Amino acid sequence: MPPQINAKLCDGCGACVEVCPANVLAMKNNKAAVVNPDACLECRACEVACPKGAITF
C-alpha cells in the first residue's frame, strides 16, 4: 500500500522525496505527490522523515 499524503499538512519541504529508496514520491506544485505507487516498499521512511506528519500508511 503506497503512502497517503495530506496536502493540507504538506509544506513542500521535500524530505520525504529525498529519503524514499524506491522513487515513489516526487514534488508537484510545491507539494509531495505519490508518482510511482507500485514501487512502494512500505519501509515508512517517508512517514518518519515528514516533519509535519502529512504522510500516513
C-alpha positions in Angstrom: 0.0 0.0 0.0 1.6 3.3 -1.0 1.7 6.3 1.4 -1.2 8.8 1.6 -0.2 12.5 1.6 -2.4 15.1 3.3 -1.9 18.1 1.0 -3.2 20.4 3.7 -0.4 19.4 6.1 2.4 19.1 3.5 4.7 22.2 3.5 6.7 21.1 0.4 10.0 20.6 2.2 10.8 17.5 0.1 12.2 15.5 3.0 10.1 12.5 2.1 11.2 12.6 -1.6 14.8 12.6 -0.5 14.6 9.6 1.8 12.4 7.3 -0.4 14.6 4.5 -1.7 12.2 3.5 -4.4 11.4 6.9 -6.0 7.7 6.6 -5.1 7.4 10.3 -4.3 8.1 13.5 -6.3 7.4 17.2 -5.9 4.5 18.5 -7.9 3.2 22.0 -7.5 5.4 22.5 -4.4 3.8 19.5 -2.6 4.8 15.9 -2.3 2.9 13.5 -4.5 2.8 9.8 -5.0 4.0 9.2 -8.6 5.0 5.5 -8.6 2.8 3.7 -6.1 3.6 0.2 -7.3 7.2 0.7 -6.4 6.5 1.3 -2.7 8.5 -0.9 -0.3 6.4 0.2 2.7 9.6 1.0 4.5 7.8 4.1 6.0 11.0 6.2 5.7 8.9 9.0 4.1 6.4 8.9 7.0 9.3 9.2 9.6 11.0 12.0 7.6 7.9 14.2 7.3 8.2 16.9 9.9 4.5 17.9 9.5 3.0 14.4 9.9 1.5 14.7 6.4 2.2 11.1 5.4 0.3 8.0 6.6 0.0 4.4 5.6 
